[in-house]
Amino acid sequence: MKTGDCVEGRTGGAVGADRVRKWLDGAAAPDFSALLHLIRAYGADFLVFVIGGDAPESLLEAAIAERRARYLESVRKLEEDFESLSSR
């Protein structure tokens, strides 16, 4: 799947794939509305990326906590899959 399509899916269609392609090509930049949708979709990690090295410590901690929660959810799903295979 291409970046624009992924962003469109992750934002529930609020940010279209064509729009993302224009950003990536340098033909346009995200407006405020698009940034809000991206923040909602990608959370603190996105903000840390946008802000860069000057991101406040609290935001860095939030990004780490979000990342940890995603990893734990992935582990939980893998364990469920493993259990379903083991019960066969």
N, C-alpha and C positions, 0 to 999 in steps of 0.2 A: 504494500500500500504506500502511496506517495504522501509526502508531508502535508500538502494541502488537504488531501482527503482525510488524513488522520485528524487534523485540526478541526475540520468541518464536523467529523463524527464526534469528537471529544466535546465540542461546543454545542452539540445538538443542532447543528445547522446555522447557528447564529453568526458564525464566521465562515464564509464560503471558501471553497478550495481555490477558486479563481482569484479571490482577494489575497489569499496567502501566497499564491504564486507571484503576484505582483510585488508583494513585500520582498520575497526571496530574490526576485529579479532586480530589485532596487528601483522599480518604477513607481512605488508608492510606499507609504508608511502606515502603520495602524493608527486609527483615530481613537479617541477616548472610549467610545462605546466598545470597539473591538478589544481594547486593552482590558476593560472590565470583564468581558466574556473570557478572555484568555486567563485572567487572574482566577476567575471562578473555576475554570476547567483545570488549570495546572497548579494553582495554589501558591504556597510560599516559595517553592522551587523556582517558579517563573519570576516572581518578584526579585529573588536573589540574583537570578540571571540578568534581569533588566538593570538592577541597581549596580551590580558588580561588587567590587571589593569594599565599597563603602556601606554595604548593607549593615543595618544595626544587628547587634548580637541577638536580640530577641527574635528577629526575623530569621536569622541563621538557625537558631534553635527550633523555631517552628518548622522550617524546611526539613531539618533532620528528623523531627518527630513525625512529620507527614510521610517522609521516606520510610521510616521504620514501620509505620502502620501499614504501608503498602507491602513491604517485604513480609511482614507477619501474616497479612491476608493471603499473599501468594503461598506461603508455607502452609497455612491452614487448608487452602484449596488442594495443594499437592498431597497433604496428608489424607484428605477425604478421598482423593482419587486412588491413593495407595490402598486405603482401607477397602474401597469398593473392589479393587483387583484382588485383594487378599481374601475377600469373602466368597469368591467364586469357586 
